[in-house]
Amino acid sequence: MEQPIAMNTLSQILEKLRLKGKDNELKISDHGKMQSKTLGKIYRPEDLTIVKTYRFEGDSDPADNSVLYLVEDQDKNIGYMLDAYGIYSDNDGPAFDDFLKKIPTADRDEQELFA
C-alpha cells in the first residue's frame, strides 16, 4: 500500500496534482468567470465547490505567501486556483475575490482527493 506523502510546500502539492492528472489551473477571465484552458470550460461560482484550501507562508519573503484552492466542478473534475497574498496577488482588482466568496465550500480529506 502506498504511504501518504506529507505535503507541506506548494511545489509538493502542485507536483502531486500533476502526477494524478489533476493539474487543471483555473484563472479569472476578463468576464469575471473562471476559465480552465486544460478542460476548455468556463465556470460560474455555482459550478464549483472548494474542497480543500492550503495556505503557505514564506519564512522571510512575503512573495512566498500564497493560497491554493482545490476546487471540484459538477462533473467531479478537480482543479485549482492559486493566489498570492496582498500586493503579490496575480489577480488584479476585486473580480477574483468576489468570485471566490461565492463558491460553496465542502472540506475533504487529502486521501480522498489524491486517491
C-alpha distances in whole Angstrom, upper triangle without the diagonal:
4,6,9,12,15,18,22,24,25,24,20,20,22,20,17,19,21,17,17,20,21,24,27,29,32,35,39,41,45,45,43,40,37,36,33,34,31,31,35,35,37,36,38,37,37,34,32,30,28,25,24,26,26,29,29,32,33,34,38,38,39,38,34,34,32,30,28,28,25,27,26,29,30,28,25,25,23,26,27,30,31,34,35,37,41,43,40,39,39,40,44,46,45,43,40,40,42,39,36,38,38,35,33,30,27,25,21,18,16,13,15,17,14,12
4,6,9,12,15,18,20,21,20,17,17,19,17,13,16,17,14,14,17,19,21,24,26,29,32,36,38,42,43,40,38,34,33,30,31,28,29,32,33,35,34,36,35,35,33,30,28,26,23,22,24,23,26,26,29,30,31,34,34,35,34,30,31,29,27,25,25,22,24,24,27,29,27,23,23,21,23,24,27,28,31,32,34,38,40,37,36,36,37,41,43,42,40,37,37,39,37,34,36,36,33,31,28,26,23,20,16,14,11,14,15,12,10
4,6,9,12,15,18,19,19,15,15,18,16,13,16,18,15,15,19,19,21,24,26,29,32,35,38,42,42,40,37,34,34,31,32,29,30,34,34,35,34,36,34,35,33,30,27,25,22,20,22,21,23,23,26,27,28,32,32,33,32,28,28,27,25,23,24,22,24,24,28,29,28,24,24,22,23,24,27,27,29,30,32,36,38,35,34,34,36,40,41,41,40,36,36,38,36,33,35,35,32,31,27,25,22,19,15,13,10,14,15,12,11
4,6,9,12,15,16,16,12,12,15,14,11,14,16,14,13,17,17,19,22,23,26,29,32,35,39,39,37,34,31,31,28,29,27,28,31,31,32,31,33,31,31,30,26,24,22,18,17,18,17,20,20,23,24,25,29,29,29,29,25,25,23,22,20,20,18,21,21,25,27,26,22,21,19,20,20,23,23,26,27,28,32,34,32,31,31,32,36,38,37,36,32,32,34,32,29,31,32,28,27,24,22,18,15,12,9,8,11,12,9,10
4,6,9,11,13,13,9,10,13,11,9,12,14,13,13,17,16,17,20,22,25,27,30,33,37,38,35,33,30,29,27,28,26,27,30,30,32,31,32,31,31,30,26,24,22,19,16,17,15,17,17,20,21,22,26,26,26,26,22,22,21,20,18,19,17,20,21,25,27,27,23,22,19,19,19,21,21,23,24,26,30,32,29,28,29,30,34,36,35,34,31,31,33,31,28,30,31,28,27,24,22,19,16,13,10,10,13,13,10,12
4,6,9,12,12,9,9,13,12,11,14,16,15,16,19,18,18,21,22,24,27,30,33,36,37,35,33,29,30,27,29,27,28,31,31,32,31,32,30,31,30,26,24,21,18,15,15,13,15,14,17,18,19,23,23,24,23,19,19,18,17,16,18,17,20,22,25,28,28,24,23,20,20,19,21,20,22,22,24,27,29,27,26,27,29,32,34,34,33,29,29,32,30,27,29,30,27,26,23,21,18,16,13,10,11,14,14,12,14
4,6,8,9,6,6,10,10,9,11,14,14,14,17,16,16,18,19,21,23,26,29,33,34,31,29,26,26,24,26,24,26,29,28,29,28,29,27,29,27,24,21,18,16,13,13,10,12,11,14,15,17,20,20,21,20,16,16,15,14,13,14,14,17,20,23,26,26,22,21,17,17,16,17,16,18,18,20,24,26,23,23,23,25,29,31,30,30,26,26,29,27,24,26,27,24,24,21,20,17,15,13,10,11,14,13,11,14
4,7,9,7,7,11,12,11,14,16,16,17,20,18,17,20,19,22,23,26,29,32,34,31,29,26,27,25,27,25,27,30,30,30,28,30,27,29,28,24,22,19,17,13,12,9,9,8,11,12,13,17,17,17,17,13,13,13,12,12,14,15,18,21,25,28,28,25,23,19,18,16,17,15,17,16,17,21,23,21,21,22,24,27,29,28,28,25,24,27,26,23,25,27,24,24,21,21,17,17,15,12,15,17,16,14,18
4,5,5,7,9,10,11,13,14,16,17,19,17,16,18,17,20,21,24,27,30,32,29,28,25,25,23,25,23,26,28,28,28,27,29,27,29,28,24,23,19,18,15,13,9,9,7,9,10,12,15,15,15,14,10,11,10,11,11,14,15,18,21,24,28,28,25,23,19,18,15,16,13,14,14,16,19,21,18,18,19,21,24,27,27,27,23,23,26,25,22,24,27,24,25,22,22,19,19,17,14,17,19,17,16,19
4,5,5,6,9,10,11,12,14,16,17,15,13,15,14,16,17,20,23,26,28,26,24,21,21,20,21,20,22,25,25,25,24,26,24,26,25,22,20,17,16,13,11,8,9,7,10,11,14,16,15,14,13,10,10,8,9,8,11,12,16,19,22,25,25,23,20,17,15,12,12,10,11,11,14,17,19,16,15,16,18,21,24,24,24,20,20,24,22,20,22,24,22,23,21,21,18,18,17,14,17,19,16,15,19
4,5,5,6,9,10,10,12,14,15,14,12,15,14,17,18,21,24,27,29,27,26,22,22,20,21,19,22,24,25,26,25,27,26,28,27,23,23,20,19,16,15,12,12,11,13,13,16,18,16,17,15,11,13,12,12,11,14,14,18,20,23,27,26,23,21,17,15,13,14,12,14,14,17,20,21,18,17,17,20,23,26,26,26,22,23,26,25,22,25,27,25,26,23,24,21,20,19,16,18,20,17,15,19
4,6,5,6,9,10,11,12,14,13,12,15,15,19,20,24,27,30,32,29,28,24,24,21,22,20,23,26,26,27,26,28,27,29,27,24,22,19,18,15,14,12,13,12,14,15,17,20,19,19,18,14,15,14,14,12,14,14,17,20,23,26,26,22,20,17,15,14,15,14,16,17,19,23,24,21,21,21,23,26,29,29,28,24,25,28,26,24,26,28,25,26,23,23,20,18,17,13,15,17,15,12,16
4,5,5,6,9,10,11,12,11,10,13,13,16,18,21,24,28,29,27,25,21,21,19,20,18,20,23,23,24,23,25,23,25,23,20,19,16,14,12,11,9,11,11,15,16,18,21,20,20,18,15,15,13,12,9,11,10,14,16,19,23,22,19,17,13,12,11,12,12,14,15,18,22,23,20,19,19,21,24,27,26,26,22,22,25,23,20,23,24,21,22,19,19,16,15,14,10,13,14,11,10,13
4,5,5,6,9,10,11,9,7,10,10,13,15,19,22,25,27,25,23,19,18,16,17,15,17,20,20,22,21,23,22,24,22,19,19,16,15,13,13,11,13,13,16,17,20,22,20,20,18,15,15,13,12,9,11,10,13,16,18,22,21,18,16,12,11,9,11,10,13,15,18,21,23,19,18,17,19,23,25,25,24,20,22,24,22,20,23,24,21,22,20,20,18,17,17,13,15,16,13,11,15
4,5,5,6,9,10,10,8,12,13,16,19,22,25,28,30,28,26,22,21,18,18,16,19,22,23,24,24,27,26,27,25,22,22,19,18,16,16,14,16,15,18,19,21,24,22,22,20,17,18,16,16,13,15,14,16,18,21,24,23,20,17,14,13,12,15,14,17,18,21,25,26,22,21,20,22,26,29,29,28,24,25,28,26,24,27,28,25,26,23,23,21,19,18,14,15,17,14,11,14
4,5,5,6,9,8,9,12,14,17,20,23,26,29,31,29,26,22,22,19,19,17,19,22,23,24,24,26,25,26,24,21,20,18,16,14,15,14,16,16,20,20,23,25,24,24,22,19,20,17,16,13,14,12,15,16,19,22,21,18,15,12,12,12,15,15,18,20,23,26,28,24,23,23,24,28,30,30,29,25,26,28,26,23,26,27,24,24,22,21,18,16,15,11,12,13,11,8,11
4,6,5,6,5,5,8,10,13,17,20,23,26,27,25,23,19,18,15,16,13,15,18,19,20,20,23,22,23,21,18,17,15,14,13,14,13,16,17,20,21,24,27,25,25,22,20,20,17,15,12,12,10,12,13,16,19,17,15,12,9,9,9,12,13,17,19,22,25,27,23,22,21,22,26,28,27,26,22,23,26,23,21,24,24,21,21,19,19,17,15,15,11,12,13,9,8,11
4,5,5,6,5,8,10,14,17,21,23,26,28,26,24,20,18,15,15,12,14,18,19,21,21,24,24,25,22,20,20,18,17,16,17,16,19,19,22,23,26,28,26,26,23,21,21,19,18,14,15,13,15,16,18,21,19,17,13,11,10,11,14,14,18,20,23,27,28,24,23,21,23,26,29,29,27,24,25,28,25,23,26,27,23,24,23,22,21,19,18,15,16,16,13,11,13
4,5,8,8,12,14,18,21,24,26,30,31,30,27,23,22,18,18,15,17,20,21,24,24,27,27,28,25,22,22,21,19,18,19,18,21,21,24,25,27,30,28,28,26,23,24,21,20,17,18,15,17,17,19,22,20,17,15,13,13,14,17,18,21,23,26,30,31,28,26,25,26,30,33,32,31,27,29,31,28,26,29,29,26,26,25,23,22,19,18,15,15,15,13,10,11
4,5,8,11,14,17,20,24,26,29,30,29,25,22,20,17,18,14,15,19,20,22,22,25,24,25,22,20,19,18,16,16,18,18,21,21,25,26,29,31,30,30,27,25,25,22,20,17,16,13,15,14,17,19,17,14,12,10,11,13,17,18,21,24,27,30,32,29,27,25,26,30,32,32,30,26,28,30,26,25,27,27,24,24,22,21,19,17,16,13,12,12,10,7,8
4,6,8,11,14,18,21,23,27,27,26,23,19,18,14,14,11,12,15,17,19,20,23,23,24,20,18,19,18,17,17,19,19,22,23,26,27,30,32,30,30,27,25,25,22,20,17,16,13,14,14,15,17,15,13,10,9,10,12,15,17,21,23,27,30,31,28,26,24,25,28,31,30,28,25,27,28,25,24,27,26,23,24,22,21,21,18,18,15,15,15,12,10,11
4,5,9,11,15,18,20,24,25,23,20,16,15,12,13,10,11,14,15,17,17,20,19,20,17,15,15,14,13,14,15,16,19,20,24,25,28,30,28,28,25,23,23,19,17,14,13,10,10,10,12,15,13,11,8,6,6,8,12,14,18,21,24,27,28,25,23,21,22,25,27,27,25,21,23,25,21,20,23,23,19,20,19,18,17,15,16,13,14,13,10,9,11
4,6,10,13,16,18,22,23,22,19,15,14,10,11,9,11,14,14,16,17,19,19,21,18,16,16,15,15,14,15,15,18,18,22,23,26,28,26,25,22,20,20,17,16,12,12,10,11,12,14,17,16,14,10,8,6,7,10,12,15,18,21,24,25,22,20,18,19,23,25,25,23,20,22,24,21,19,22,23,20,21,20,20,19,18,18,15,17,16,12,12,14
4,7,10,13,15,19,20,18,15,12,10,7,8,6,7,10,11,12,13,16,16,18,15,13,14,14,14,15,15,16,19,20,23,24,28,29,27,26,23,21,21,18,16,12,12,10,10,10,11,15,14,12,9,7,5,6,9,11,15,18,21,24,25,22,19,17,17,21,23,23,20,17,20,21,18,17,20,20,17,19,19,19,19,18,19,17,19,17,14,14,16
4,7,10,12,16,17,16,13,10,8,6,8,7,9,11,11,12,12,15,15,17,15,13,14,13,15,14,14,15,17,18,21,22,26,27,24,23,20,19,18,15,13,10,10,9,10,12,12,16,16,15,11,9,6,5,6,8,11,14,18,20,21,18,16,13,14,17,19,19,17,14,16,18,15,14,18,18,16,18,18,19,19,19,20,18,20,19,16,16,19
4,7,9,13,14,12,10,6,5,5,8,9,10,10,9,9,9,11,12,15,12,11,13,12,14,15,15,16,17,19,22,23,27,28,25,23,21,20,19,15,14,11,10,10,9,11,11,15,15,15,12,10,7,6,5,8,11,14,17,19,20,18,15,13,12,15,17,16,14,11,14,15,12,12,15,15,13,16,16,18,19,19,21,20,22,21,17,18,21
4,6,10,11,10,8,5,5,7,9,11,12,12,11,10,10,12,12,16,14,13,15,14,17,17,16,17,18,19,22,23,27,27,24,22,19,19,18,15,14,12,12,13,12,14,14,17,18,18,15,14,10,9,7,8,10,13,16,17,18,16,12,10,9,12,13,14,11,9,12,13,11,11,15,15,14,17,18,21,21,22,24,23,26,24,21,22,25
4,7,8,6,6,4,6,9,11,14,15,13,12,9,9,10,11,15,14,13,16,15,18,19,18,19,20,21,23,25,28,29,26,23,20,21,20,16,15,14,13,15,14,16,15,18,20,20,18,17,13,12,9,11,11,14,16,17,17,16,12,10,8,10,11,11,8,6,10,11,9,10,13,14,13,17,18,21,22,24,26,25,28,27,23,25,28
4,5,5,5,6,6,10,11,14,15,12,11,9,10,11,13,16,15,15,18,18,22,22,21,23,23,25,27,28,32,32,29,26,23,24,23,20,19,18,17,18,17,18,17,19,21,22,19,19,16,15,12,14,14,17,19,20,20,19,15,12,10,11,12,12,9,9,13,13,11,13,16,16,16,20,21,24,25,27,29,28,31,29,26,27,30
4,6,7,9,10,13,14,18,18,15,14,11,13,13,15,18,18,18,21,22,25,25,24,26,26,27,29,30,34,33,30,27,25,26,25,22,22,21,20,22,20,22,20,23,24,25,23,22,19,18,16,17,17,19,21,21,20,20,16,14,11,11,11,12,9,11,14,14,12,15,18,18,18,22,24,27,29,30,33,32,35,33,30,31,34
4,6,9,10,14,15,18,18,15,13,10,11,10,13,16,16,17,20,21,24,25,25,26,27,29,30,32,36,36,32,29,27,28,27,24,23,22,20,22,20,21,19,21,22,24,22,22,20,19,17,18,18,21,23,22,22,22,19,16,13,13,13,12,9,11,14,13,11,14,17,16,17,20,23,26,28,30,32,32,35,33,29,31,34
4,7,9,13,15,18,18,16,14,10,10,9,10,13,14,14,17,18,21,22,21,23,24,26,27,29,33,33,30,27,25,26,24,21,20,19,17,19,17,18,17,19,21,22,21,20,18,17,14,16,16,18,20,19,20,20,16,14,11,11,10,10,6,7,10,9,7,11,13,12,13,17,19,23,24,27,29,29,32,30,27,29,32
4,6,10,13,15,15,13,10,7,6,6,8,11,10,11,14,15,19,20,20,22,23,25,27,29,33,34,31,28,26,26,24,21,19,18,16,16,14,15,13,16,18,19,17,17,15,14,12,15,15,19,20,21,22,21,17,15,12,14,13,12,8,9,11,10,7,10,13,11,12,15,18,20,22,24,27,27,29,27,24,26,29
4,7,10,12,12,11,8,6,5,7,8,11,10,10,12,13,16,17,17,19,20,22,25,27,31,31,29,26,24,24,22,19,16,15,13,13,11,12,11,14,16,16,14,14,11,11,9,12,13,17,19,20,21,20,16,14,12,14,14,14,10,9,12,12,8,10,13,12,11,14,16,19,20,21,24,23,26,24,21,23,25
4,6,9,9,7,6,4,6,9,11,14,12,12,15,15,18,19,19,21,22,24,26,28,32,33,30,27,25,24,23,20,18,16,14,14,12,13,12,14,15,16,13,13,11,11,10,13,15,18,21,22,23,21,18,15,13,16,17,17,13,12,15,15,12,13,17,16,14,17,19,21,22,23,25,24,26,25,21,22,25
4,5,5,5,5,6,8,12,13,15,12,12,15,15,17,18,19,20,22,23,26,28,32,32,30,28,25,24,24,20,18,16,14,13,12,12,11,14,14,14,11,11,8,9,10,13,15,19,22,24,24,22,19,16,15,18,20,20,16,14,18,18,15,15,19,18,16,18,19,21,22,22,24,22,24,22,19,20,22
4,6,5,7,9,11,15,17,19,16,16,18,19,20,21,22,22,24,25,28,29,33,33,30,29,26,25,25,22,20,18,17,16,15,15,14,17,16,17,13,13,11,12,13,15,17,20,24,25,26,23,20,17,17,19,21,22,19,17,20,21,18,19,22,21,20,22,23,24,25,25,26,25,26,25,21,22,24
4,6,8,11,13,17,18,20,16,16,18,18,19,20,21,22,24,25,28,29,33,34,31,30,27,26,26,22,21,18,17,15,14,14,13,16,14,15,11,11,10,11,13,15,18,22,25,27,28,25,22,19,19,22,24,25,21,19,22,23,20,20,24,23,20,22,23,24,24,23,25,23,24,22,19,19,21
4,5,9,11,15,17,17,14,14,17,18,19,20,21,23,25,27,30,31,35,36,34,32,29,28,28,24,22,19,17,15,14,13,11,13,11,12,9,11,10,12,14,17,20,24,27,29,29,27,24,21,21,24,25,25,22,20,23,23,19,20,23,22,19,21,22,22,23,22,24,23,24,22,18,19,20
4,7,10,14,16,18,14,15,18,19,21,23,24,25,27,29,32,33,37,38,35,33,30,29,29,25,24,21,19,18,16,15,13,14,13,15,12,14,12,14,15,18,21,24,27,29,29,27,24,21,20,23,24,24,20,19,22,22,19,20,23,22,20,22,23,24,26,25,27,26,27,25,22,23,24
4,6,10,13,14,11,12,15,17,19,21,22,24,26,28,31,33,36,37,35,32,30,29,28,25,23,20,18,16,14,13,10,12,11,13,11,13,11,13,14,17,20,24,26,28,28,27,23,21,19,21,22,22,18,17,20,19,16,17,20,18,16,19,20,22,23,23,26,25,26,24,21,22,24
4,7,10,12,9,11,14,16,19,20,21,23,25,27,30,32,36,37,34,31,29,29,27,24,21,19,17,16,13,13,11,12,13,15,13,14,12,14,13,17,19,22,24,26,26,25,21,19,17,19,19,19,15,14,17,16,13,15,17,15,14,17,19,21,23,23,26,26,28,25,22,24,26
4,6,8,6,7,11,13,16,18,19,21,23,26,29,31,35,36,33,30,28,28,26,22,20,18,15,14,11,11,8,10,12,13,12,13,12,12,12,16,17,21,23,24,26,24,21,19,16,19,19,17,13,13,15,14,10,12,14,12,11,13,16,18,20,21,24,24,26,23,20,23,25
4,5,5,7,11,13,16,18,19,22,23,26,29,31,35,36,33,31,29,29,26,23,20,18,15,15,12,12,10,11,14,15,15,15,14,14,14,17,18,22,23,24,25,25,21,20,17,18,18,15,12,12,13,11,8,10,12,9,9,11,14,17,20,21,24,25,27,25,22,24,27
4,5,6,8,10,13,16,16,19,21,24,26,29,33,34,32,29,27,27,24,21,18,16,13,13,10,11,10,11,14,15,15,15,14,13,12,16,16,20,21,22,24,23,20,19,16,18,17,14,12,11,11,9,6,7,8,6,5,8,11,14,16,18,22,22,25,23,20,23,25
4,5,8,11,14,16,18,21,23,26,29,32,36,37,35,32,31,30,27,24,21,19,15,15,11,11,9,9,13,14,14,15,15,15,15,19,20,23,24,25,27,27,23,23,20,22,21,18,15,14,15,13,10,10,11,7,6,7,11,13,16,18,22,23,25,22,20,23,25
4,7,10,13,16,18,21,23,26,29,32,36,37,35,32,30,30,27,24,21,18,15,14,10,8,6,6,9,11,11,12,12,14,14,18,20,23,25,26,28,27,24,22,20,22,22,20,16,15,16,15,11,12,13,10,8,9,12,13,16,17,21,21,23,20,18,21,23
4,7,9,12,14,17,20,23,26,29,32,34,32,29,28,26,24,21,17,15,11,10,6,6,5,7,10,9,10,10,10,11,11,15,17,20,22,24,26,25,21,21,18,21,21,19,16,14,15,14,10,10,12,9,6,7,9,10,13,14,17,18,20,17,15,18,20
4,6,9,11,15,17,21,24,27,30,32,31,28,27,26,23,20,16,14,10,8,5,5,7,8,11,10,11,10,10,11,12,15,17,20,21,23,26,25,22,21,20,22,22,20,18,15,15,15,12,10,11,10,6,5,5,7,9,11,14,15,18,15,13,16,18
4,6,7,11,14,17,20,23,27,29,27,25,24,22,20,16,12,10,6,6,4,7,9,12,14,12,12,10,10,9,10,12,14,17,18,21,23,22,19,19,18,21,21,19,17,14,14,14,12,9,10,10,7,6,5,6,7,9,12,13,16,14,12,15,17
4,7,10,14,17,20,24,27,29,28,26,25,23,20,17,13,11,8,6,5,7,10,12,14,11,11,9,10,10,12,14,16,19,20,23,26,24,21,22,21,24,24,22,21,18,17,18,16,13,14,14,10,9,6,5,5,5,9,9,12,10,8,12,14
4,7,10,13,17,20,23,25,24,23,22,19,17,14,11,8,6,5,7,10,13,16,17,14,14,11,11,9,11,12,14,16,17,21,23,22,19,20,20,23,24,22,21,17,17,18,16,13,14,15,12,11,8,8,5,6,8,8,11,11,9,11,14
4,7,10,13,17,20,22,21,19,19,16,14,11,7,6,5,6,9,12,15,18,20,17,16,13,12,10,10,10,11,13,14,17,20,18,16,18,17,21,21,20,19,16,15,17,15,12,13,15,12,12,9,10,8,10,11,11,14,14,12,14,17
4,7,10,13,16,19,18,16,16,13,11,8,6,5,7,8,12,15,18,22,23,20,18,15,13,11,11,10,11,12,12,16,19,17,16,17,17,21,22,21,21,17,16,19,18,14,16,18,16,16,13,14,11,12,12,11,15,16,13,14,18
4,7,10,13,15,15,13,13,10,8,6,4,6,9,12,15,18,21,25,26,23,22,18,16,13,12,10,10,10,10,13,16,14,14,16,17,19,21,20,20,17,16,19,19,15,16,19,18,18,16,17,14,15,16,14,18,19,17,18,21
4,7,10,12,11,10,10,7,5,5,6,8,11,14,17,21,24,28,28,26,24,20,18,15,14,11,10,9,9,13,15,13,13,15,17,20,22,21,22,19,18,21,21,18,20,22,21,22,19,20,18,18,18,16,20,21,19,19,23
4,6,9,8,8,9,6,4,7,9,12,15,18,21,24,28,31,32,29,28,24,22,18,17,14,12,10,9,12,14,13,14,16,18,20,22,22,24,20,19,23,23,20,21,25,24,24,22,23,21,22,22,20,23,25,23,23,26
4,6,5,6,7,5,5,9,12,14,18,20,24,27,30,34,35,32,30,26,24,20,19,15,14,11,11,14,15,13,15,17,19,22,24,24,26,22,22,26,26,23,25,28,27,28,26,27,24,25,24,22,25,27,25,25,28
4,6,8,10,8,9,12,15,18,21,24,27,30,34,37,38,35,33,29,27,24,22,19,18,15,14,16,17,16,18,20,23,25,27,27,29,26,25,29,29,26,28,31,30,31,28,29,27,27,27,25,28,30,28,27,31
4,7,9,8,10,13,17,19,23,26,29,33,35,39,40,37,35,32,29,26,24,20,18,15,14,15,16,14,17,20,23,24,26,27,29,26,26,29,30,27,29,32,32,33,31,32,29,30,30,28,31,33,31,30,34
4,5,6,8,11,15,18,21,24,27,31,33,37,38,36,33,30,27,23,21,18,15,12,12,13,13,11,14,16,19,21,23,24,26,23,23,27,27,25,27,30,30,31,29,31,29,30,29,27,31,32,30,29,33
4,5,5,9,12,16,19,22,25,29,31,35,36,34,32,28,25,22,19,15,13,9,8,9,9,8,11,14,16,17,20,21,23,20,20,23,24,22,23,27,27,28,27,29,27,28,28,27,30,31,29,29,33
4,5,8,12,14,18,21,23,27,29,33,34,32,29,26,23,19,17,13,11,7,8,9,9,6,9,11,14,16,18,20,21,19,19,23,23,21,23,26,26,28,26,28,27,28,28,26,29,30,27,27,31
4,6,10,12,16,19,22,25,28,32,32,30,28,24,21,18,16,12,11,8,9,11,12,9,11,13,16,18,20,21,22,19,19,23,23,21,23,26,25,27,25,26,24,25,25,23,26,27,25,24,28
4,7,10,14,17,20,24,26,30,31,29,26,23,20,17,14,11,9,6,6,9,10,8,9,12,14,16,18,19,20,17,16,20,21,18,20,23,22,24,22,24,21,23,23,21,25,26,23,24,27
4,7,10,13,16,20,22,26,27,25,23,19,17,13,11,7,6,4,5,9,11,9,8,10,12,15,17,17,18,14,14,18,17,15,17,20,19,20,19,20,19,20,21,19,22,23,20,21,25
4,7,10,13,16,19,23,24,22,20,16,14,10,8,6,5,6,7,11,13,12,10,12,12,15,17,16,16,13,12,16,15,12,14,17,15,17,15,17,15,17,17,16,20,20,17,18,22
4,7,10,13,16,20,21,18,16,13,10,7,6,5,6,9,11,14,16,14,12,13,13,17,18,18,17,13,13,16,15,12,14,16,14,15,14,15,13,14,15,14,17,17,14,15,19
4,6,10,13,16,18,15,14,10,8,5,5,6,8,11,13,16,19,17,14,14,14,17,18,17,16,12,12,15,13,9,12,13,11,12,10,12,11,12,14,13,16,16,12,14,18
4,7,10,14,15,12,10,7,6,4,7,9,12,15,17,20,22,20,17,17,17,20,22,20,18,15,15,17,14,12,14,15,11,12,10,11,10,10,12,10,13,12,9,11,14
4,7,10,11,9,8,6,5,6,8,11,14,17,19,21,24,22,19,18,17,21,21,20,17,14,15,16,13,11,13,13,9,10,9,9,10,10,13,13,15,13,10,13,15
4,7,8,6,5,5,6,8,11,14,17,21,22,25,27,26,22,22,20,24,24,22,20,17,18,18,15,13,15,14,10,10,10,10,11,11,13,13,15,12,10,13,14
4,5,5,5,7,8,11,13,16,19,23,25,27,29,27,24,23,21,24,24,22,19,17,18,18,15,14,16,14,11,11,12,12,14,14,17,17,19,16,13,16,17
4,5,7,10,12,14,16,20,23,26,28,30,32,31,27,26,24,27,27,25,22,20,21,20,17,16,18,15,12,12,13,13,16,16,19,19,20,17,15,18,19
4,6,9,11,15,17,21,24,28,30,32,34,32,29,27,26,29,29,28,24,22,24,23,20,19,21,19,16,16,16,16,18,17,19,19,20,16,14,17,17
4,6,10,13,16,19,22,26,28,31,33,31,28,26,25,28,29,27,25,22,23,23,20,19,20,19,15,15,14,13,14,13,15,15,16,12,11,13,13
4,7,10,13,17,20,23,26,29,30,28,25,24,23,26,27,26,23,20,22,22,19,18,20,19,15,16,15,15,16,14,16,15,16,13,11,12,13
4,7,11,14,17,20,23,26,28,25,22,21,21,24,26,24,22,19,20,21,18,16,19,18,14,15,14,13,13,12,14,12,14,12,8,10,12
4,7,10,14,17,20,23,24,22,19,17,17,21,22,21,19,16,17,19,15,14,17,17,14,15,14,14,14,14,15,14,16,14,11,12,15
4,7,10,13,16,19,21,18,15,14,14,18,20,19,17,13,15,17,14,12,15,16,13,14,13,14,14,14,16,14,17,16,12,13,16
4,7,10,13,16,17,15,12,11,10,14,16,15,13,10,11,14,11,9,13,14,12,14,14,16,15,16,18,17,20,19,15,17,20
4,7,10,13,14,12,9,9,9,13,15,15,14,11,12,15,13,11,15,16,15,17,16,18,17,18,19,17,21,21,17,18,21
4,7,9,11,8,6,6,7,10,13,13,13,9,10,13,13,11,14,16,15,18,17,19,19,20,21,20,24,24,20,21,25
4,7,8,6,4,7,8,11,13,14,15,12,12,16,16,14,16,19,18,21,20,22,21,22,23,22,25,26,23,23,27
4,7,6,6,9,10,12,13,13,15,12,11,15,16,14,15,19,19,21,20,22,21,23,24,23,27,27,25,25,29
4,5,6,9,10,10,11,12,14,13,11,15,17,15,16,20,20,23,22,25,24,26,28,27,31,31,28,29,33
4,5,9,10,9,11,13,15,14,13,17,18,17,19,22,23,25,25,28,27,29,31,30,33,34,30,31,35
4,6,9,10,12,14,16,14,14,18,19,17,19,22,23,25,25,27,26,28,29,27,31,31,28,29,32
4,5,7,10,11,12,10,11,14,15,14,16,19,19,22,22,24,24,26,27,26,29,29,26,27,30
4,6,10,12,12,10,12,15,15,14,17,19,19,22,22,25,25,26,28,26,29,29,26,26,30
4,7,8,8,6,8,11,11,11,14,16,17,20,21,24,24,26,27,26,30,29,26,27,30
4,7,8,8,10,12,13,13,16,18,19,22,23,26,27,29,31,30,33,33,29,31,34
4,6,7,8,9,11,13,14,16,18,21,23,26,27,29,32,31,35,34,31,32,36
4,6,5,6,8,10,11,13,15,18,20,23,24,27,30,30,33,32,29,31,34
4,6,5,6,9,10,11,13,17,18,22,23,26,29,28,32,30,27,29,32
4,5,5,6,9,10,11,15,16,19,20,23,25,25,28,27,24,26,29
4,5,5,6,9,10,13,15,18,19,22,24,25,28,27,24,26,30
4,5,5,7,9,13,15,18,20,23,26,26,30,28,26,28,31
4,6,5,7,11,13,16,18,21,24,24,27,26,23,25,28
4,5,5,9,10,14,15,18,21,21,24,23,20,23,26
4,6,8,10,13,15,18,21,22,26,24,22,25,28
4,6,9,13,15,18,22,23,26,24,22,25,27
4,7,10,12,15,18,20,22,20,18,21,24
4,7,10,13,16,18,21,18,17,20,22
4,6,9,13,15,18,16,14,18,20
4,6,10,12,15,13,12,16,17
4,7,9,12,11,10,14,16
4,6,9,7,7,10,12
4,5,5,7,9,10
4,5,5,6,8
4,6,5,6
4,6,5
4,6
4
